């Protein structure tokens, strides 16, 4: 069956289907819906998960092999199939049809794919998926659909905003839901739960100095110590809230930890980068940081971030901005030692 993105939650509550096919070119929605399926499956006892990336040169007999093989860790498993191009090709189409003709017991197939052409919905392979499972097509949100999504996203964080405030946010993010989620997270960090005024929203999303926070992230990833001092000092002088800086730093550390874990499991680097919204301009910066920083380094950054958070909230003595500087330098520590050694 085919359902809309907003119907997924209710559908999962009714029970799991053996196949889910989620397609589209809006990465936040795509990723969050896939997460919802995985979480529902885990609650239902699907403890084991096998990730397969069907890129150029992929051998489609691996799908049948994975379906037939038993996990030594759990009786139920998820086959997490990534289809970046949106189409499986001739061999992939045959493999998916064959899979649907002989659904394995205690196995859930989750397929996430790039945008597919409208004509693909008339192909045998997609019709087979739709007959045996759930097909969801993600569309970029516009107009009132985007306003409703923003309102729901804010409510999840305990935030309320007037329609004019939501329109300010919508005009700023220009349909980029990932950017919208980040802006809402900043609003939550700054103001906590409750009602937001239009001015509060405008001050956060329309402040041109917000870009300097991302300049700081580029500086720490590139281990540019002089730039770190300059940008961080500028942020403090301009009155940028310390929680916003801390949010950006901890988010970067967690993304790097997530990427490191995925790569250690043998996942394809390009696919991992795409899944974590690391686009062309940042790939080299992130790669450099991954090579420079160990998992222990990144965990130490999170530990120090917790200290900075307590200082910001007045729960621990010390200057939070000094802790923020220390966090930035921890991102660049290996390079510092190389320069001073």
Helices and strands as residue ranges (DSSP letters): E 2-3, G 5-7, H 8-14, E 19-24, H 27-43, E 48-53, H 61-68, E 77-83, H 89-101, E 107-113, G 118-122, H 124-132, E 134-138, H 143-156, E 159-161, H 163-173, H 177-191, E 194-196, H 198-205, H 210-222, H 225-237, H 242-264, H 269-275, H 280-292, H 295-312, H 320-331, H 333-340
